[in-house]
Amino acid sequence: PPTRRGPWAAAHSTALPLVINTWNFENAANAAWSALQKAGSVLDAVERGCAQCELEQCDGSVGFGGSPDERGETTLDAMIMNGDTMEVGAVADLRRVKNAVGVARAVMEHTEHTFIVGESATIFAENMGFMSEDLSTNKSIAIFSQWLQQNCQPNYRKNVFPDPSKSCGPYKPKAKLWKPKNPKGNFDPSSHDTIGMIAIGKNGQVAAATSTNGATHKIPGRVGDSPVAGAGAYADSTAGGAAATGDGDIMMRFLPSFLAVDLMRNGAQPTVACKTAISRIKKYYPNFFGAIICANTTGGYGAACNKRPGFSQFPFMVVNPQTNQSQLQKVDCF
């Protein structure tokens, strides 16, 4: 697809309806756009787009067969949000069910709850008619086996014994806290780690969704930013939508998607809102890996990312009546 580039995704002309998603996941954008063109709702669009990535195992970081945890298991996180009603459905640590974003929508539409996790989320999914099946693949098993052979490196442990930089667990707390001289920075920019998607209807309706299999070699039970409303994504039909990607353990502490939408509510353009949300995190974690996309209810959109070694540009997909097909755009990180 055609590519556009700007210093921070400079201001774009407005057009509705609109689909925008993180990373160069072209088929996901096309699937969401097709749903809108067939008179589907914005919820249908973001669900269909994220589900496409789940099927395709986008970059190994979405869907089954990727990012095995310390036990070698692939688990999934997902969230969907209705910007008209502010309803949210989310699942985390979901096991043995491939269509995580579909289960998240079932939480929103068939329960009074917002977030269901772990084995209970799987039981809920099965009761809702979702198929239970193994999420492992030969690739994920190989990744896990190689990790064990490398003494479980890298991992996400700290202040424990034995030394987590040299060996596997089981680990126990270390009496005296310590900090490694060279933080490992386990998030690899080449591992995109989530799809975040925003759809805006012709009348300004907003929905957002995310889906991910999380961080490779994560501690079992770990949940990142993706399924957390306001962190991984946020939608409000009075303002717009935002979705984040990157080091979820850091990014979720700042609710960047909520912040960006709130800034747009108060008049900020999408590009400015995105950059401000990233800057808020940079103040405390200048070397974090992350990016965010933003769109307002008139169809304006933008993106921003934090520059670090190996990550100087952030690609994202856009479809609107002006392009009428998925268009790859890139923003220079700052």
C-alpha positions as CSV (number, residue, x, y, z in Angstrom):
1,P,0.0,0.0,0.0
2,P,1.1,3.6,-0.4
3,T,3.2,5.1,2.4
4,R,3.0,8.5,4.0
5,R,5.4,10.0,6.6
6,G,5.6,13.0,8.8
7,P,7.5,14.4,11.8
8,W,4.8,13.1,14.2
9,A,2.2,12.1,11.8
10,A,1.5,15.7,10.9
11,A,-2.2,16.8,10.8
12,H,-4.3,14.9,8.3
13,S,-7.4,16.0,6.5
14,T,-10.6,14.7,8.0
15,A,-12.9,12.1,6.5
16,L,-15.4,9.6,7.9
17,P,-15.8,6.7,8.3
18,L,-12.3,5.9,9.5
19,V,-10.3,2.8,10.5
20,I,-6.9,3.1,12.0
21,N,-4.7,0.5,13.6
22,T,-1.3,0.0,15.1
23,W,1.6,-1.5,13.0
24,N,1.5,-2.5,9.4
25,F,-1.3,-5.1,9.8
26,E,-2.9,-4.4,6.4
27,N,-5.3,-7.3,6.3
28,A,-6.7,-6.3,9.7
29,A,-7.4,-2.8,8.4
30,N,-9.1,-4.1,5.3
31,A,-11.2,-6.5,7.3
32,A,-12.4,-3.7,9.6
33,W,-13.1,-1.5,6.6
34,S,-15.0,-4.2,4.8
35,A,-17.3,-4.6,7.9
36,L,-18.0,-0.9,7.9
37,Q,-18.7,-0.9,4.1
38,K,-21.2,-3.7,4.7
39,A,-23.2,-1.5,7.1
40,G,-21.6,-3.1,10.1
41,S,-21.3,-1.2,13.4
42,V,-18.0,0.3,14.5
43,L,-17.9,-2.5,17.1
44,D,-18.2,-5.0,14.3
45,A,-15.4,-3.3,12.5
46,V,-12.9,-3.3,15.4
47,E,-13.8,-6.8,16.4
48,R,-13.4,-8.1,12.9
49,G,-10.1,-6.3,12.4
50,C,-8.6,-7.7,15.6
51,A,-10.0,-11.1,14.9
52,Q,-8.2,-11.1,11.5
53,C,-4.9,-10.6,13.3
54,E,-5.8,-13.4,15.7
55,L,-6.3,-15.7,12.8
56,E,-3.1,-14.6,11.0
57,Q,-1.0,-14.6,14.2
58,C,0.2,-11.1,13.2
59,D,4.0,-11.0,13.8
60,G,3.6,-13.8,16.3
61,S,2.5,-11.3,18.9
62,V,-1.3,-11.6,18.4
63,G,-3.3,-14.8,18.6
64,F,-2.3,-18.4,19.2
65,G,1.2,-19.9,18.8
66,G,3.3,-17.0,20.1
67,S,4.8,-15.4,23.2
68,P,5.0,-18.5,25.4
69,D,5.2,-17.6,29.1
70,E,7.6,-19.1,31.7
71,R,5.6,-22.4,31.5
72,G,5.6,-22.5,27.7
73,E,1.9,-21.6,27.5
74,T,0.4,-19.0,25.1
75,T,-2.3,-16.9,26.8
76,L,-4.3,-14.1,25.3
77,D,-5.5,-10.6,26.4
78,A,-8.2,-8.5,24.6
79,M,-10.5,-5.6,25.1
80,I,-13.3,-3.9,23.2
81,M,-15.0,-0.6,24.0
82,N,-18.2,1.1,22.8
83,G,-17.7,4.8,22.7
84,D,-21.5,5.5,22.6
85,T,-22.3,3.7,25.9
86,M,-18.9,3.6,27.5
87,E,-19.3,-0.2,27.9
88,V,-16.2,-2.3,28.0
89,G,-15.6,-6.0,27.7
90,A,-12.1,-7.5,28.5
91,V,-10.4,-10.8,29.0
92,A,-6.9,-11.6,30.2
93,D,-4.8,-14.7,30.7
94,L,-7.3,-16.4,28.5
95,R,-6.3,-20.0,27.8
96,R,-7.2,-22.4,25.0
97,V,-9.5,-20.0,23.1
98,K,-8.2,-18.4,19.9
99,N,-10.8,-15.6,19.4
100,A,-9.9,-13.4,22.4
101,V,-11.5,-10.2,21.1
102,G,-14.8,-12.2,20.4
103,V,-14.8,-13.4,24.0
104,A,-14.2,-9.8,25.2
105,R,-17.2,-8.7,23.3
106,A,-19.2,-11.5,24.8
107,V,-18.2,-10.2,28.3
108,M,-19.5,-6.7,27.3
109,E,-22.8,-8.0,25.7
110,H,-23.7,-10.9,27.9
111,T,-22.6,-9.9,31.4
112,E,-22.8,-7.0,33.8
113,H,-19.1,-7.3,34.2
114,T,-16.2,-5.6,32.5
115,F,-13.2,-7.9,32.9
116,I,-12.9,-11.7,33.3
117,V,-9.5,-13.4,33.7
118,G,-7.7,-16.7,33.7
119,E,-9.2,-20.2,33.7
120,S,-12.6,-18.6,34.6
121,A,-12.5,-16.6,31.4
122,T,-12.0,-19.8,29.4
123,I,-14.9,-21.5,31.2
124,F,-17.0,-18.4,30.4
125,A,-15.9,-18.5,26.7
126,E,-16.8,-22.2,26.4
127,N,-20.3,-21.5,27.9
128,M,-20.7,-18.8,25.3
129,G,-20.0,-21.3,22.5
130,F,-16.3,-20.6,21.8
131,M,-14.2,-23.6,20.9
132,S,-11.5,-24.8,23.3
133,E,-8.2,-25.9,21.6
134,D,-4.5,-25.9,22.2
135,L,-2.9,-22.5,21.6
136,S,0.6,-23.9,21.2
137,T,2.3,-24.5,17.9
138,N,5.6,-26.0,16.9
139,K,7.0,-22.5,16.8
140,S,6.0,-21.5,20.3
141,I,7.2,-24.8,21.7
142,A,10.6,-24.2,20.0
143,I,10.8,-20.7,21.4
144,F,10.2,-22.1,24.8
145,S,12.7,-24.9,24.5
146,Q,15.4,-22.6,23.3
147,W,14.7,-20.3,26.2
148,L,15.1,-23.1,28.7
149,Q,18.4,-24.1,27.1
150,Q,19.6,-20.5,27.5
151,N,19.0,-20.7,31.3
152,C,15.7,-18.8,30.9
153,Q,17.2,-15.7,29.4
154,P,15.8,-13.1,29.2
155,N,13.2,-13.0,31.9
156,Y,11.2,-10.5,34.0
157,R,12.4,-11.4,37.5
158,K,14.3,-9.0,39.8
159,N,15.4,-9.0,43.4
160,V,15.2,-12.8,43.7
161,F,17.5,-15.7,44.3
162,P,18.9,-17.5,42.4
163,D,20.3,-14.8,40.1
164,P,17.6,-14.4,37.4
165,S,20.2,-13.1,34.9
166,K,22.0,-16.5,35.0
167,S,19.5,-19.2,35.8
168,C,16.0,-20.5,35.9
169,G,13.8,-20.6,39.0
170,P,12.0,-21.5,41.1
171,Y,12.8,-18.1,42.6
172,K,12.6,-16.7,46.1
173,P,12.7,-13.1,47.3
174,K,16.1,-11.7,47.9
175,A,16.6,-10.1,51.3
176,K,18.6,-7.1,50.0
177,L,17.1,-5.3,47.0
178,W,19.4,-4.8,44.1
179,K,19.2,-3.3,40.6
180,P,21.0,-4.7,37.6
181,K,23.8,-2.5,36.3
182,N,22.4,-2.8,32.7
183,P,18.6,-3.2,32.6
184,K,17.8,-5.9,30.1
185,G,15.0,-4.0,28.3
186,N,13.1,-7.2,27.4
187,F,10.8,-5.5,25.0
188,D,12.2,-6.0,21.5
189,P,10.9,-3.4,19.0
190,S,10.7,-6.1,16.4
191,S,8.1,-7.9,18.5
192,H,5.1,-5.6,18.0
193,D,3.2,-7.1,20.9
194,T,-0.4,-6.0,20.1
195,I,-2.9,-4.8,17.6
196,G,-4.9,-1.7,18.7
197,M,-7.7,-0.6,16.4
198,I,-10.0,2.4,16.3
199,A,-13.1,2.7,14.1
200,I,-15.2,5.9,13.7
201,G,-18.5,5.7,11.9
202,K,-20.0,8.2,9.4
203,N,-21.9,9.9,12.2
204,G,-19.0,10.0,14.7
205,Q,-19.6,6.8,16.6
206,V,-16.4,5.5,18.1
207,A,-15.2,2.0,19.1
208,A,-11.8,0.6,20.0
209,A,-10.4,-2.8,20.5
210,T,-7.1,-4.6,21.2
211,S,-5.7,-8.2,21.1
212,T,-2.4,-9.6,22.1
213,N,-0.6,-12.7,23.4
214,G,1.5,-10.5,25.6
215,A,5.2,-10.5,26.4
216,T,7.3,-13.5,25.4
217,H,8.6,-15.4,28.5
218,K,6.3,-13.4,30.8
219,I,5.6,-14.5,34.3
220,P,2.4,-16.7,34.2
221,G,-0.6,-14.6,35.1
222,R,1.0,-11.3,33.9
223,V,-1.4,-8.9,32.3
224,G,-0.2,-5.9,30.3
225,D,-1.9,-2.7,29.2
226,S,-3.8,-4.1,26.2
227,P,-7.0,-5.3,27.9
228,V,-7.1,-2.3,30.4
229,A,-9.5,0.4,29.4
230,G,-7.7,3.7,29.2
231,A,-4.3,2.0,28.9
232,G,-4.4,-0.3,25.9
233,A,-7.3,1.6,24.2
234,Y,-10.1,4.0,24.9
235,A,-13.2,5.2,23.0
236,D,-15.6,8.1,23.6
237,S,-18.0,9.1,20.9
238,T,-18.0,12.7,22.2
239,A,-14.3,13.0,21.5
240,G,-12.5,10.2,19.7
241,G,-10.4,7.1,20.3
242,A,-6.8,6.1,21.0
243,A,-4.9,2.8,21.2
244,A,-1.4,2.1,22.5
245,T,1.3,-0.5,21.8
246,G,4.7,-1.2,23.4
247,D,6.0,-2.0,26.9
248,G,2.6,-2.5,28.6
249,D,4.1,-2.9,32.1
250,I,5.2,0.7,31.9
251,M,2.6,2.2,29.6
252,M,-0.4,1.0,31.7
253,R,0.8,3.1,34.7
254,F,0.0,6.3,32.7
255,L,-3.3,5.4,31.0
256,P,-2.1,7.0,27.8
257,S,-5.2,6.2,25.7
258,F,-7.5,7.8,28.2
259,L,-5.2,10.8,28.4
260,A,-5.1,11.2,24.7
261,V,-8.9,11.0,24.3
262,D,-9.3,13.5,27.2
263,L,-6.9,15.9,25.5
264,M,-8.9,15.7,22.3
265,R,-12.1,16.3,24.2
266,N,-10.6,19.5,25.4
267,G,-9.7,20.6,21.8
268,A,-6.3,19.1,21.1
269,Q,-5.6,17.8,17.7
270,P,-5.0,14.0,17.5
271,T,-1.3,14.4,16.7
272,V,-0.8,16.7,19.7
273,A,-2.8,14.4,22.0
274,C,-0.7,11.4,20.9
275,K,2.6,13.2,21.4
276,T,1.5,14.6,24.8
277,A,0.6,11.1,26.0
278,I,4.0,9.7,25.0
279,S,5.8,12.7,26.6
280,R,4.1,12.0,29.9
281,I,5.7,8.6,30.0
282,K,9.1,9.8,28.7
283,K,9.4,12.0,31.7
284,Y,9.8,9.0,33.9
285,Y,11.0,6.3,31.5
286,P,12.9,8.1,28.7
287,N,14.0,4.8,27.1
288,F,10.6,3.0,27.1
289,F,9.4,1.3,23.9
290,G,5.9,2.5,22.9
291,A,3.6,4.3,20.5
292,I,0.0,5.5,20.3
293,I,-2.5,6.2,17.6
294,C,-5.3,8.8,18.0
295,A,-8.4,9.8,16.0
296,N,-11.2,12.3,16.7
297,T,-14.8,12.3,15.8
298,T,-14.3,14.3,12.6
299,G,-11.9,11.8,11.1
300,G,-8.7,13.5,12.0
301,Y,-5.9,11.2,13.1
302,G,-2.3,11.0,14.2
303,A,0.3,9.0,16.0
304,A,3.5,9.4,18.1
305,C,6.2,7.1,19.4
306,N,9.2,7.2,21.7
307,K,12.6,7.0,19.9
308,R,15.0,4.4,21.1
309,P,17.7,2.2,19.5
310,G,16.2,0.1,16.7
311,F,12.9,2.0,16.8
312,S,13.0,5.4,15.1
313,Q,9.7,5.1,13.1
314,F,6.3,3.7,13.9
315,P,4.1,2.3,11.1
316,F,0.3,2.3,11.3
317,M,-2.6,1.6,8.9
318,V,-5.4,4.0,7.9
319,V,-8.5,3.6,5.7
320,N,-11.1,6.3,5.0
321,P,-13.1,7.4,2.0
322,Q,-10.1,9.4,0.7
323,T,-7.9,6.3,0.5
324,N,-10.7,3.7,0.1
325,Q,-8.0,1.1,0.8
326,S,-5.6,0.4,3.6
327,Q,-2.7,2.9,3.5
328,L,0.5,2.4,5.4
329,Q,1.7,5.6,7.2
330,K,4.8,6.1,9.3
331,V,5.6,8.6,12.0
332,D,9.1,9.6,13.1
333,C,9.7,8.9,16.8
334,F,10.9,11.7,19.0
